[in-house]
Structures are given as C-alpha cells and as structure tokens.
Amino acid sequence: MTTESTHVSVFIARSAADVYAYAGDPANLPAWAAGLSTTITRDGDRWLADSPMGQVSVTFAPTNDYGVLDHYVTLPSGDTVYNPVRVIPDGDHSEVVFTIRRRDGVTAEEFAQDVAAVTADLQTLKALLEG
C-alpha cells in the first residue's frame, strides 16, 4: 500500500518525442538510471537489471503516443513496485515527471534516499540529452 507520493520533474531542452525515444529504450537505462540499473539484458517481454538492490526484473508499459513510461520493478524479495513516469511536451522542450511512491515499511529516510536517487537520475538524463 502507498502511504505518500512525491513527484520529481526535470525540464529538458529536447522534444518530447526525442526524450521519450531515448528514455523509453530500456537498453539506455544504465547510462542515466544508476538508481535502477548498472547493466540490463532483455528476457522476453521484461528486462533483467543489475541494480544497487540486486538483480531486478523491469517490465515497461507498451510504446504509446502519450509519453507514458510507466514500469514495474520486481525486487529480489519478490515485491513489485509500480513507477509512474510521464514525458510531457512543452513546445520544443519537455518535462519528465517521475512519481515516487512510499510503500508500507519504507522509512522516511529510505524514502528520502529514493527521491534523491530519482532526482540524480533525471538530472543525468537531462545532461545526456542536452549535452
């Protein structure tokens, strides 16, 4: 059960289509999402990632025209975490919004660490795409 949510966003000086294409390719995750993946390989319709939490399974929303990059992460414990992510057009630019949801049993300190990790990942995404 979710007890709290925080929305982290970053504006990127690239079109929503460009951002969606890059961020929506799971093979690119190790380049910008260190909080989730240091390496990633495809296994059918899911991806297996070596993460700071151990090996996780990641399943992404199907490619769509709405900028939805939602994904499920199945942790080594077997728990599955739903991560809502959107790429929102803003003229020639875009905004990426990631919702971090605090689950039961996650301390305030752990939640703050999750928020900091996602914030850092989005800043890396911005730097890569604007670089």
Order of alpha helices (4+ residues) and beta strands (2+ residues): beta-alpha-alpha-beta-beta-beta-beta-beta-beta-beta-alpha
